[in-house]
Amino acid sequence: MVDTSLYAAFVVAALALCVTPGPDMMFIVAMGGRGGPVTGLMAAAGVATGALTHAVAATLGLSALFTALPALYHVLRWAGAAYLLFLAVKSFRDRGETGEEGAAPVGPGRLRAFWQGVVTNLLNPKVILFNIAFLPQFVNPSMGHPMLQLLVLGVTLVLIGLVVDGGVGLLSGRLANLLRRSRRVARGLNIFSGTVFTGLAVRLMAVPK
């Protein structure tokens, strides 16, 4: 079904890509820092769900629309930037108030973190273009079923990313829980999250290709 030597090379390349800090990882760190380990893990699961959607779209050839309709890329890019700015504003406005005296400050809901991860990833057109450019390099046409090979590669990339990002989300959440001892620290974490979201939005707007 897949070329084992190409697949082994793909796993190594995918692991190297996934452990390299990028927008998705920074988003997960920010969410884990605000909501704790489980929230960070849910954010990672949301990002993985969005990435899986991209992988399936690339397999079905839907991503080719971006090469035929360049304007679609820019529409999605600006929509993604706007959504990240929305998250940044919410973070900056969160005062880090506690529910009970001595309790940890309330962060974003776990289900909300999941869906925010999904939307953030889906609205990043660079993920779509990455799948188009990266996955076909590890397909062996002589073995037949190129669509199935692309799907296997895409799912593998998603699973590796989920393991790496899930670990990052848990770690960032645990460290944040250790730091959450006062409203001032909680406020600082929210400012950090807002700054991350703003930086990601600017990055998405500033690099059109």
Salt bridges, closest charged atoms under 4 A:
ASP94 OD2 - ARG34 NH2 2.93
